[in-house]
Amino acid sequence: MATDTSDIAKQGYVRVRSRNIGCARCIASGVFSIPCQGPLSLSGGTSQVWQRRWLVLRRAAGRTPCRLEKYLEERHARLHAGQKVVLLGPAASVCRLPASVKRHAFALAFQDGSVKAIACDSDLEADTWVKLMVQECLEPQSGLCAGEPDILSPGIQKELQEQFHVHLVPSPKLEVFGECLLQVTHEHVYLWDLLNPRTKLAAWPLTALRRYGSDPAKFTFEAGRHCATGEGMFVFHTLEGEKIYSKVHQATLAIAEAHHRSKRLQPLP
């Protein structure tokens, strides 16, 4: 039986984990801490596993609201059989999860206290899901919950003005190259589209950079295997290489110092 696909915004395999926490403002005390609308918590338990599912995001059409359809397999979606439907709307919110919680993941939070955590194969894939959900039917939430700057917030505009105009040398690890904007935050190096500064092209956690360096004409770093791009060298031609290096180095030292302080504060066994 043919299935209408005209209202599909995105579909693909993901890993899903659900939990009803009863209250959207309970204190995070488990493995998962999802700060979308208050400090949400997903308690880690052996009964809660990440399940591979085929997920379909459908736009609102007529009187039918925007919704997520979850299937066991892609073939079930083609047959429109055995789906579970989650209606989306103002009652739901979405945000990215920190890598320390789950890599390449985001969370959907609902007013009834339930949370759905969804993991993808890459950060770019997770960002695409979040972007489309926000565009179609959800309330945008600050990306700061994942250590990412909220580019829509007026308070971050000054930091955005500190982006660096660079020329990315072609790399087998990335499909994009050429002119773009590079930004250094407390936890990441971000690459933004030059013509559409709200479009993120790539992101690298500072903790996953193996080494970095600069000279008056370029900035270079080596990404480790925990980066979404995988291992590899990335070279950016720029006249501000030394300034970029300074920002990366200061942020890296701050992360190391914070980690050192947290280890000193840990109680002895």
Backbone as CSV, one residue per row, in Angstrom:
resi,resn,N_x,N_y,N_z,CA_x,CA_y,CA_z,C_x,C_y,C_z
1,MET,0.842,-1.193,0.000,0.000,0.000,0.000,0.876,1.240,0.000
2,ALA,0.618,2.169,-0.891,1.417,3.383,-0.999,1.155,4.292,0.192
3,THR,2.200,4.955,0.654,2.091,5.862,1.790,2.451,7.267,1.349
4,ASP,1.657,8.263,1.762,1.914,9.651,1.407,3.174,10.137,2.117
5,THR,4.117,10.658,1.344,5.375,11.145,1.913,5.534,12.652,1.770
6,SER,4.503,13.337,1.299,4.628,14.771,1.031,4.816,15.596,2.298
7,ASP,4.375,15.059,3.441,4.485,15.816,4.689,5.669,15.375,5.544
8,ILE,6.563,14.555,4.996,7.723,14.087,5.759,8.821,15.148,5.738
9,ALA,9.217,15.601,6.922,10.309,16.568,7.038,11.661,15.864,7.137
10,LYS,11.687,14.712,7.811,12.927,13.945,7.945,12.586,12.547,8.429
11,GLN,13.427,11.591,8.056,13.262,10.222,8.532,14.617,9.531,8.541
12,GLY,14.746,8.512,9.353,15.997,7.776,9.411,16.084,6.947,10.683
13,TYR,17.124,6.098,10.746,17.328,5.261,11.927,17.969,6.073,13.050
14,VAL,17.445,5.908,14.246,17.987,6.534,15.450,17.929,5.501,16.573
15,ARG,18.447,5.878,17.738,18.308,5.053,18.936,17.508,5.857,19.957
16,VAL,16.475,5.243,20.501,15.517,5.956,21.349,15.514,5.381,22.756
17,ARG,15.417,6.279,23.722,15.254,5.872,25.116,14.210,6.777,25.751
18,SER,13.203,6.199,26.398,12.101,6.967,26.985,12.054,6.749,28.486
19,ARG,11.503,7.763,29.156,11.351,7.664,30.607,10.317,8.676,31.060
20,ASN,9.403,8.279,31.939,8.472,9.224,32.541,8.994,9.561,33.920
21,ILE,9.373,10.811,34.112,9.990,11.204,35.374,9.002,11.859,36.312
22,GLY,7.751,12.010,35.880,6.716,12.482,36.778,6.665,13.975,36.963
23,CYS,7.810,14.650,36.986,7.815,16.090,37.223,8.924,16.724,36.422
24,ALA,8.632,17.797,35.733,9.609,18.445,34.866,10.639,19.224,35.644
25,ARG,10.545,19.243,36.978,11.520,19.980,37.761,12.150,19.122,38.855
26,CYS,12.194,17.835,38.613,12.872,16.989,39.580,14.371,17.204,39.466
27,ILE,15.073,16.943,40.548,16.515,17.173,40.559,17.215,16.039,39.836
28,ALA,18.157,16.405,38.953,18.880,15.383,38.193,19.710,14.541,39.148
29,SER,19.401,13.256,39.178,20.118,12.392,40.107,20.573,11.090,39.473
30,GLY,20.254,10.887,38.197,20.615,9.640,37.546,21.704,9.847,36.533
31,VAL,21.808,8.880,35.636,22.829,8.937,34.598,22.569,10.089,33.652
32,PHE,21.286,10.330,33.334,20.934,11.355,32.368,20.429,12.604,33.059
33,SER,20.951,13.745,32.671,20.496,15.033,33.178,20.216,15.921,31.993
34,ILE,18.937,16.232,31.747,18.542,16.912,30.522,17.946,18.270,30.838
35,PRO,18.712,19.364,30.792,18.202,20.664,31.191,17.433,21.365,30.091
36,CYS,16.264,20.876,29.714,15.443,21.538,28.705,14.504,22.540,29.352
37,GLN,13.614,22.077,30.217,12.719,22.951,30.957,12.893,22.616,32.427
38,GLY,13.918,23.165,33.036,14.262,22.769,34.382,15.184,21.571,34.327
39,PRO,15.761,21.199,35.460,16.718,20.092,35.494,16.031,18.746,35.399
40,LEU,15.818,18.266,34.191,15.173,16.974,33.998,16.144,15.842,34.283
41,SER,15.605,14.692,34.567,16.445,13.540,34.896,15.898,12.272,34.277
42,LEU,16.798,11.490,33.730,16.451,10.134,33.292,17.290,9.180,34.125
43,SER,16.682,8.492,35.037,17.435,7.595,35.903,17.964,6.427,35.107
44,GLY,19.233,6.117,35.304,19.814,4.998,34.585,19.426,3.680,35.233
45,GLY,18.803,2.820,34.485,18.392,1.522,35.012,18.610,0.456,33.970
46,THR,18.742,-0.776,34.408,19.019,-1.844,33.458,17.840,-2.095,32.536
47,SER,16.624,-1.686,32.988,15.455,-1.926,32.154,15.325,-0.904,31.039
48,GLN,16.089,0.169,31.129,16.013,1.211,30.123,17.176,1.051,29.143
49,VAL,16.876,0.688,27.923,17.917,0.472,26.930,17.656,1.366,25.731
50,TRP,18.707,1.591,24.970,18.582,2.361,23.733,18.105,1.414,22.633
51,GLN,16.966,1.728,22.045,16.365,0.862,21.033,16.501,1.500,19.652
52,ARG,16.986,0.710,18.706,17.119,1.196,17.329,15.753,1.203,16.662
53,ARG,15.359,2.372,16.147,14.048,2.517,15.538,14.141,3.406,14.294
54,TRP,13.168,3.228,13.400,13.033,4.101,12.232,12.089,5.237,12.633
55,LEU,12.603,6.467,12.596,11.843,7.623,13.067,11.446,8.505,11.889
56,VAL,10.197,8.944,11.886,9.675,9.811,10.829,9.102,11.074,11.464
57,LEU,9.585,12.231,11.029,9.043,13.514,11.469,8.109,14.029,10.381
58,ARG,6.834,14.169,10.729,5.840,14.640,9.762,5.374,16.047,10.120
59,ARG,5.310,16.902,9.084,4.824,18.268,9.271,3.317,18.267,9.551
60,ALA,2.844,19.363,10.140,1.406,19.533,10.322,0.751,19.664,8.951
61,ALA,-0.381,19.001,8.781,-1.102,19.037,7.508,-2.595,19.089,7.795
62,GLY,-3.227,20.194,7.411,-4.650,20.339,7.684,-4.902,20.362,9.180
63,ARG,-5.757,19.469,9.648,-6.048,19.387,11.077,-5.129,18.412,11.806
64,THR,-4.235,17.775,11.068,-3.307,16.821,11.676,-2.068,17.554,12.173
65,PRO,-1.756,17.485,13.469,-0.609,18.227,14.004,0.722,17.595,13.620
66,CYS,1.770,18.344,13.828,3.126,17.819,13.631,3.324,16.637,14.581
67,ARG,4.007,15.606,14.097,4.125,14.398,14.909,5.368,13.594,14.537
68,LEU,5.751,12.745,15.458,6.803,11.759,15.235,6.165,10.383,15.146
69,GLU,6.594,9.612,14.155,6.138,8.229,14.036,7.347,7.313,14.214
70,LYS,7.191,6.332,15.068,8.295,5.418,15.377,7.940,4.009,14.906
71,TYR,8.858,3.408,14.144,8.648,2.064,13.595,9.825,1.167,13.982
72,LEU,9.569,-0.136,13.997,10.648,-1.082,14.258,11.671,-1.063,13.134
73,GLU,11.196,-1.011,11.889,12.072,-1.040,10.726,11.558,-0.072,9.665
74,GLU,12.436,0.283,8.728,12.043,1.174,7.638,10.912,0.567,6.807
75,ARG,10.957,-0.739,6.591,9.934,-1.388,5.763,8.545,-1.266,6.393
76,HIS,8.482,-1.203,7.716,7.195,-1.027,8.388,6.624,0.364,8.109
77,ALA,7.509,1.346,7.951,7.042,2.700,7.640,6.441,2.741,6.243
78,ARG,7.060,2.011,5.309,6.519,1.979,3.945,5.132,1.341,3.920
79,LEU,4.924,0.372,4.816,3.618,-0.289,4.900,2.669,0.442,5.844
80,HIS,3.225,1.419,6.566,2.451,2.176,7.553,1.827,1.227,8.577
81,ALA,2.669,0.316,9.073,2.179,-0.716,9.986,2.953,-0.681,11.301
82,GLY,2.214,-0.793,12.396,2.836,-0.935,13.708,3.512,0.311,14.233
83,GLN,3.100,1.485,13.758,3.760,2.698,14.206,3.261,3.148,15.577
84,LYS,4.157,3.839,16.303,3.784,4.541,17.528,3.905,6.033,17.239
85,VAL,2.881,6.790,17.592,2.820,8.202,17.229,2.979,9.076,18.468
86,VAL,3.831,10.102,18.354,4.000,11.113,19.397,3.635,12.459,18.799
87,LEU,2.581,13.082,19.316,2.172,14.399,18.830,3.090,15.463,19.415
88,LEU,3.509,16.391,18.565,4.404,17.463,18.986,3.669,18.793,18.928
89,GLY,4.087,19.723,19.742,3.435,21.025,19.756,4.011,21.893,20.849
90,PRO,3.307,22.951,21.239,3.817,23.865,22.262,4.106,23.194,23.597
91,ALA,3.483,22.060,23.843,3.710,21.371,25.115,5.062,20.676,25.163
92,ALA,5.740,20.596,24.035,7.022,19.902,23.975,8.149,20.894,23.732
93,SER,9.341,20.521,24.159,10.530,21.317,23.876,11.664,20.369,23.527
94,VAL,12.693,20.904,22.905,13.791,20.068,22.433,15.113,20.763,22.689
95,CYS,16.136,19.998,23.013,17.481,20.559,23.139,18.500,19.448,22.949
96,ARG,19.722,19.843,22.588,20.813,18.891,22.458,21.270,18.437,23.830
97,LEU,21.772,17.210,23.904,22.324,16.666,25.137,23.837,16.823,25.145
98,PRO,24.431,17.060,26.309,25.889,17.111,26.392,26.493,15.768,26.001
99,ALA,27.686,15.817,25.439,28.356,14.575,25.052,28.625,13.686,26.257
100,SER,28.765,14.297,27.445,28.995,13.515,28.657,27.778,12.682,29.039
101,VAL,26.598,13.071,28.543,25.373,12.314,28.799,25.201,11.238,27.734
102,LYS,25.194,11.666,26.474,25.093,10.739,25.343,25.575,11.463,24.104
103,ARG,26.493,10.859,23.387,27.036,11.493,22.190,25.990,11.547,21.082
104,HIS,26.024,12.628,20.303,25.173,12.802,19.119,23.688,12.669,19.472
105,ALA,23.271,13.225,20.578,21.900,12.997,21.043,21.171,14.295,21.358
106,PHE,19.840,14.195,21.411,19.008,15.316,21.840,17.841,14.764,22.645
107,ALA,17.114,15.657,23.306,16.019,15.227,24.171,14.753,16.002,23.870
108,LEU,13.638,15.300,23.920,12.306,15.896,23.838,11.694,15.839,25.227
109,ALA,11.238,16.984,25.731,10.619,17.039,27.055,9.182,17.516,26.927
110,PHE,8.288,16.897,27.700,6.865,17.212,27.637,6.377,17.687,28.997
111,GLN,5.263,18.415,29.000,4.750,18.994,30.235,4.321,17.941,31.245
112,ASP,4.020,16.740,30.797,3.623,15.699,31.745,4.821,15.072,32.450
113,GLY,6.023,15.584,32.154,7.223,15.080,32.803,7.937,13.987,32.051
114,SER,7.380,13.534,30.952,8.034,12.477,30.184,9.138,13.056,29.312
115,VAL,10.140,12.253,29.083,11.301,12.658,28.294,11.635,11.555,27.304
116,LYS,11.924,11.941,26.086,12.419,10.997,25.089,13.803,11.455,24.661
117,ALA,14.792,10.622,24.898,16.150,10.903,24.453,16.405,10.140,23.162
118,ILE,16.968,10.831,22.183,17.175,10.250,20.857,18.630,10.449,20.450
119,ALA,19.297,9.379,20.084,20.704,9.428,19.692,20.845,9.154,18.201
120,CYS,21.755,9.894,17.574,21.999,9.761,16.133,23.417,9.253,15.889
121,ASP,23.801,9.176,14.624,25.130,8.680,14.277,26.188,9.774,14.280
122,SER,25.765,11.048,14.311,26.719,12.153,14.297,26.070,13.389,14.894
123,ASP,26.899,14.364,15.266,26.380,15.623,15.791,25.607,16.378,14.725
124,LEU,26.094,16.342,13.494,25.405,17.049,12.420,24.014,16.463,12.190
125,GLU,23.901,15.137,12.296,22.595,14.495,12.141,21.655,14.911,13.272
126,ALA,22.172,14.926,14.497,21.349,15.347,15.636,20.923,16.801,15.492
127,ASP,21.850,17.653,15.050,21.521,19.067,14.847,20.421,19.234,13.807
128,THR,20.456,18.407,12.766,19.440,18.500,11.713,18.062,18.142,12.254
129,TRP,17.987,17.075,13.049,16.710,16.698,13.661,16.166,17.832,14.523
130,VAL,17.033,18.390,15.379,16.601,19.466,16.282,16.140,20.685,15.494
131,LYS,16.920,21.059,14.482,16.580,22.233,13.679,15.214,22.069,13.013
132,LEU,14.970,20.902,12.432,13.700,20.675,11.746,12.526,20.624,12.725
133,MET,12.743,20.027,13.888,11.670,19.996,14.882,11.304,21.397,15.347
134,VAL,12.322,22.216,15.562,12.065,23.598,15.978,11.337,24.353,14.878
135,GLN,11.781,24.170,13.638,11.162,24.864,12.516,9.706,24.453,12.332
136,GLU,9.427,23.178,12.518,8.099,22.665,12.207,7.086,22.859,13.327
137,CYS,7.515,22.588,14.578,6.450,22.549,15.589,6.861,22.724,17.041
138,LEU,8.130,22.846,17.348,8.514,22.873,18.753,9.014,24.228,19.200
139,GLU,9.118,24.383,20.530,9.684,25.590,21.103,11.202,25.456,21.114
140,PRO,11.925,26.409,20.524,13.384,26.325,20.546,13.912,26.508,21.953
141,GLN,14.903,25.688,22.319,15.533,25.800,23.625,16.993,26.133,23.436
142,SER,17.556,26.807,24.408,18.942,27.235,24.321,19.871,26.053,24.154
143,GLY,20.807,26.166,23.206,21.795,25.120,23.011,22.835,25.089,24.103
144,LEU,22.744,26.032,25.071,23.713,26.066,26.141,23.662,24.808,26.992
145,CYS,22.551,24.050,26.922,22.480,22.817,27.695,23.487,21.815,27.174
146,ALA,23.997,22.022,25.992,25.002,21.127,25.441,26.350,21.818,25.319
147,GLY,26.491,22.971,26.000,27.722,23.723,25.903,27.847,24.446,24.588
148,GLU,26.750,24.591,23.853,26.763,25.217,22.538,26.136,26.594,22.613
149,PRO,26.669,27.611,21.939,26.095,28.946,22.019,24.717,29.008,21.399
150,ASP,23.815,29.724,22.062,22.487,29.945,21.507,22.576,31.146,20.585
151,ILE,22.672,30.917,19.282,22.923,31.996,18.335,21.720,32.889,18.158
152,LEU,20.550,32.491,18.694,19.365,33.328,18.582,19.223,34.261,19.779
153,SER,20.023,34.080,20.806,19.915,34.883,22.014,20.679,36.193,21.856
154,PRO,20.059,37.347,22.180,20.754,38.631,22.051,22.028,38.686,22.873
155,GLY,22.050,37.974,24.005,23.208,38.033,24.873,24.456,37.402,24.294
156,ILE,24.301,36.625,23.240,25.450,35.940,22.653,25.973,36.665,21.422
157,GLN,25.298,37.740,21.003,25.661,38.412,19.765,27.086,38.961,19.797
158,LYS,27.499,39.472,20.965,28.854,40.011,21.061,29.881,38.924,20.807
159,GLU,29.618,37.724,21.362,30.537,36.609,21.143,30.545,36.195,19.685
160,LEU,29.381,36.251,19.033,29.314,35.889,17.624,30.120,36.853,16.770
161,GLN,30.215,38.105,17.200,30.989,39.079,16.447,32.474,38.751,16.482
162,GLU,32.865,37.864,17.379,34.263,37.469,17.489,34.579,36.246,16.628
163,GLN,33.667,35.869,15.777,33.947,34.780,14.851,35.064,35.195,13.898
164,PHE,35.808,34.205,13.439,36.956,34.472,12.581,36.674,34.009,11.153
165,HIS,36.962,34.880,10.224,36.808,34.554,8.800,38.006,33.699,8.394
166,VAL,37.755,32.450,8.007,38.834,31.524,7.662,38.543,30.856,6.323
167,HIS,39.573,30.232,5.780,39.422,29.436,4.556,39.843,28.011,4.888
168,LEU,38.871,27.099,4.941,39.138,25.707,5.288,39.721,24.966,4.092
169,VAL,40.899,24.395,4.287,41.530,23.589,3.244,40.742,22.281,3.091
170,PRO,40.484,21.829,1.855,39.725,20.584,1.660,40.303,19.423,2.465
171,SER,39.410,18.658,3.083,39.808,17.516,3.902,38.908,16.330,3.578
172,PRO,39.457,15.116,3.549,38.614,13.939,3.288,37.605,13.674,4.399
173,LYS,37.760,14.358,5.527,36.865,14.141,6.660,35.616,15.017,6.618
174,LEU,35.630,16.047,5.757,34.498,16.968,5.679,34.110,17.201,4.226
175,GLU,32.816,17.324,3.988,32.353,17.618,2.634,32.507,19.095,2.300
176,VAL,32.531,19.943,3.320,32.615,21.389,3.091,34.069,21.836,3.092
177,PHE,34.322,22.924,2.388,35.637,23.559,2.395,35.466,24.971,1.862
178,GLY,36.534,25.733,1.929,36.463,27.115,1.453,36.188,28.093,2.585
179,GLU,35.644,29.258,2.235,35.426,30.322,3.210,34.295,29.982,4.173
180,CYS,34.534,30.222,5.451,33.529,29.986,6.486,33.913,30.783,7.731
181,LEU,33.123,30.644,8.774,33.358,31.353,10.029,33.722,30.353,11.115
182,LEU,34.801,30.631,11.829,35.251,29.766,12.917,35.004,30.471,14.246
183,GLN,34.484,29.731,15.212,34.186,30.280,16.531,34.717,29.359,17.605
184,VAL,35.314,29.942,18.636,35.836,29.185,19.770,35.003,29.528,21.003
185,THR,34.409,28.505,21.631,33.655,28.707,22.866,34.401,28.025,24.008
186,HIS,33.767,27.942,25.169,34.424,27.347,26.328,34.671,25.855,26.153
187,GLU,33.916,25.199,25.249,34.026,23.746,25.132,34.234,23.236,23.716
188,HIS,34.008,24.076,22.701,34.033,23.594,21.322,34.712,24.588,20.380
189,VAL,35.125,24.049,19.242,35.428,24.853,18.056,34.288,24.608,17.080
190,TYR,33.626,25.694,16.655,32.492,25.581,15.733,32.852,26.178,14.383
191,LEU,32.268,25.607,13.342,32.413,26.120,11.988,31.025,26.471,11.474
192,TRP,30.847,27.739,11.061,29.545,28.226,10.607,29.610,28.617,9.136
193,ASP,28.478,28.515,8.473,28.376,28.898,7.068,28.564,30.405,6.925
194,LEU,29.328,30.826,5.933,29.625,32.246,5.758,28.398,33.030,5.315
195,LEU,27.616,32.482,4.396,26.452,33.193,3.867,25.249,33.088,4.793
196,ASN,25.178,32.005,5.550,24.094,31.820,6.521,24.712,31.485,7.872
197,PRO,25.086,32.508,8.652,25.831,32.287,9.896,25.095,31.459,10.939
198,ARG,23.820,31.156,10.723,23.090,30.322,11.672,23.151,28.840,11.306
199,THR,23.842,28.541,10.220,23.979,27.143,9.795,25.327,26.601,10.249
200,LYS,25.297,25.616,11.146,26.531,25.029,11.649,27.023,23.957,10.690
201,LEU,28.291,24.036,10.329,28.879,23.081,9.398,29.578,21.928,10.112
202,ALA,30.196,22.226,11.254,30.930,21.192,11.989,31.212,21.693,13.396
203,ALA,31.546,20.754,14.272,31.891,21.094,15.650,32.897,20.088,16.176
204,TRP,33.866,20.578,16.948,34.880,19.713,17.549,34.986,20.041,19.040
205,PRO,34.814,19.066,19.937,35.030,19.318,21.370,36.504,19.616,21.623
206,LEU,36.771,20.622,22.432,38.161,20.968,22.719,38.883,19.813,23.403
207,THR,38.154,19.048,24.198,38.778,17.925,24.905,39.193,16.800,23.969
208,ALA,38.696,16.822,22.723,39.011,15.756,21.765,40.085,16.173,20.766
209,LEU,40.621,17.392,20.917,41.694,17.836,20.026,43.026,17.301,20.539
210,ARG,43.770,16.638,19.674,45.045,16.062,20.084,46.144,17.115,20.163
211,ARG,46.117,18.045,19.238,47.112,19.127,19.227,46.596,20.243,18.344
212,TYR,47.175,21.422,18.522,46.772,22.576,17.723,47.943,23.550,17.657
213,GLY,47.959,24.350,16.614,49.053,25.293,16.442,48.687,26.380,15.451
214,SER,49.558,27.355,15.331,49.272,28.478,14.439,50.557,29.131,13.977
215,ASP,50.433,29.917,12.918,51.474,30.832,12.477,50.745,32.046,11.915
216,PRO,51.443,33.066,11.454,50.751,34.275,10.993,49.773,34.058,9.846
217,ALA,49.824,32.896,9.179,48.974,32.695,8.004,47.918,31.610,8.164
218,LYS,47.976,30.831,9.259,46.986,29.746,9.377,46.854,29.260,10.810
219,PHE,45.752,28.527,11.038,45.512,27.826,12.304,45.249,26.365,11.964
220,THR,45.833,25.455,12.737,45.742,24.023,12.444,45.453,23.249,13.718
221,PHE,44.642,22.218,13.613,44.488,21.308,14.748,44.281,19.886,14.242
222,GLU,44.588,18.928,15.124,44.364,17.516,14.827,43.214,17.015,15.690
223,ALA,42.167,16.523,15.039,41.004,15.998,15.753,41.233,14.541,16.129
224,GLY,40.730,14.165,17.295,40.833,12.786,17.745,39.649,11.946,17.291
225,ARG,39.671,10.686,17.643,38.640,9.753,17.165,37.275,9.997,17.799
226,HIS,37.224,10.755,18.893,35.941,11.025,19.537,35.196,12.196,18.894
227,CYS,35.799,12.832,17.908,35.122,13.912,17.190,34.166,13.324,16.155
228,ALA,33.109,14.075,15.852,32.132,13.612,14.861,32.776,13.419,13.495
229,THR,33.809,14.196,13.204,34.501,14.081,11.922,35.470,12.911,11.891
230,GLY,35.768,12.350,13.070,36.790,11.330,13.140,38.171,11.959,13.203
231,GLU,39.188,11.123,13.149,40.565,11.601,13.242,40.974,12.343,11.973
232,GLY,41.855,13.323,12.133,42.349,14.023,10.956,42.860,15.416,11.269
233,MET,43.646,15.953,10.339,44.172,17.311,10.451,43.249,18.272,9.713
234,PHE,43.044,19.439,10.298,42.218,20.475,9.684,43.015,21.776,9.665
235,VAL,43.110,22.355,8.482,43.927,23.558,8.280,43.034,24.707,7.836
236,PHE,43.191,25.851,8.502,42.398,27.039,8.191,43.343,28.191,7.859
237,HIS,43.283,28.673,6.629,44.076,29.845,6.268,43.390,31.085,6.817
238,THR,44.129,31.885,7.558,43.586,33.085,8.178,44.727,33.984,8.644
239,LEU,44.458,35.267,8.718,45.444,36.205,9.242,45.344,36.322,10.758
240,GLU,44.402,35.600,11.355,44.197,35.676,12.803,44.478,34.334,13.475
241,GLY,45.391,33.575,12.884,45.708,32.260,13.419,46.192,32.291,14.856
242,GLU,47.019,33.283,15.187,47.565,33.350,16.537,46.490,33.729,17.555
243,LYS,45.535,34.561,17.155,44.440,34.924,18.059,43.532,33.724,18.298
244,ILE,43.266,32.951,17.243,42.461,31.735,17.397,43.177,30.754,18.323
245,TYR,44.483,30.594,18.104,45.276,29.702,18.951,45.166,30.110,20.419
246,SER,45.260,31.410,20.681,45.195,31.904,22.057,43.860,31.559,22.708
247,LYS,42.760,31.737,21.964,41.439,31.433,22.520,41.287,29.936,22.790
248,VAL,41.753,29.104,21.852,41.674,27.653,22.038,42.510,27.225,23.239
249,HIS,43.712,27.786,23.338,44.616,27.402,24.418,44.052,27.809,25.780
250,GLN,43.514,29.021,25.876,42.937,29.476,27.142,41.751,28.608,27.553
251,ALA,40.890,28.275,26.587,39.725,27.439,26.895,40.150,26.034,27.307
252,THR,41.174,25.500,26.644,41.666,24.162,26.971,42.263,24.122,28.373
253,LEU,43.028,25.154,28.725,43.601,25.228,30.069,42.503,25.328,31.129
254,ALA,41.454,26.084,30.823,40.343,26.229,31.771,39.637,24.894,31.995
255,ILE,39.458,24.117,30.914,38.834,22.797,31.044,39.703,21.879,31.901
256,ALA,41.020,21.911,31.658,41.940,21.069,32.424,41.933,21.448,33.901
257,GLU,41.884,22.750,34.181,41.868,23.210,35.568,40.573,22.801,36.264
258,ALA,39.452,22.920,35.551,38.164,22.518,36.125,38.147,21.022,36.421
259,HIS,38.723,20.241,35.512,38.793,18.791,35.723,39.670,18.473,36.926
260,HIS,40.782,19.204,37.059,41.695,18.980,38.180,41.013,19.312,39.504
261,ARG,40.248,20.418,39.533,39.546,20.805,40.757,38.493,19.769,41.135
262,SER,37.769,19.259,40.131,36.722,18.275,40.420,37.317,16.987,40.976
263,LYS,38.501,16.601,40.510,39.146,15.392,41.015,39.584,15.582,42.461
264,ARG,40.049,16.802,42.795,40.471,17.065,44.167,39.295,17.041,45.128
265,LEU,38.097,17.393,44.615,36.915,17.457,45.470,36.223,16.114,45.633
266,GLN,36.622,15.126,44.837,35.990,13.812,44.932,36.345,13.151,46.266
267,PRO,35.352,12.577,46.963,35.638,11.925,48.247,36.474,10.665,48.057
268,LEU,37.263,10.374,49.058,38.075,9.163,49.006,37.188,7.941,49.180
269,PRO,37.522,6.826,48.515,36.702,5.605,48.648,36.813,5.017,50.056
